[in-house]
């Protein structure tokens, strides 16, 4: 197939019409890649929200365990003080 060099004048420069299919292909690839990346970003943002919720749950559990530990420590200290008063 013979290529015809069709061109026209645009702002003082010649533009070849044969370049348009190449440009269209490149634009289609960029738009396709953008769509894939956008979906991946949405997926990763969803995963991040899940992880943030899991982290918050873990932090809440840790706070509860720390409070429980402090409560047990206070009770043990109180019992030790009582035992110390008895043995004196």
DRENDREN-335374 format. One record per residue (C-alpha): x, y, z; residue in three letters. Coordinates in steps of 0.25 Angstrom, whole numbers, plus 5000, padded with zeros to 4 digits. Each point is the difference from the previous one (the first is absolute). Last residue first. Layout:
XYZAla...
***
This chain:
502249745440Unk499549884993Unk498650055000Unk500350144994Unk500849934989Unk498949914996Unk499050124999Unk501050084992Unk500249884991Unk498549994998Unk499950154996Unk501249984991Unk499349884993Unk498750084999Unk500750124994Unk500749914990Unk498749934996Unk499450134997Unk501250054992Unk500049874992Unk498550024997Unk500350144996Unk501149954991Unk499149894994Unk498950104997Unk501050104993Unk500649884992Unk498649964996Unk499750144995Unk501350014993Unk499749864993Unk498650054996Unk500650134994Unk501149924993Unk498949914994Unk499250134996Unk501250064993Unk500349874993Unk498649994994Unk500250154996Unk501349974993Unk499449884993Unk498950094994Unk501150114996Unk500849894994Unk498849954991Unk499750154996Unk501450024996Unk500049874992Unk498750044993Unk500750144997Unk501249934995Unk499349914991Unk499250124994Unk501250084999Unk500749894992Unk498849994991Unk500050164998Unk501549994997Unk499949894990Unk498850074993Unk500850134999Unk501249924994Unk499149934990Unk499350144996Unk501450064999Unk500549894990Unk498750014992Unk500250155000Unk501450004994Unk499649974986Unk499350134999Unk501350074999Unk500150145006Unk500750114993Unk500350125008Unk499650154998Unk498949995010Unk499549874994Unk500249974986Unk499549874995Unk500649864997Unk499749884992Unk501249914997Unk499449894994Unk500449865005Unk500049894990Unk499449875004Unk
***
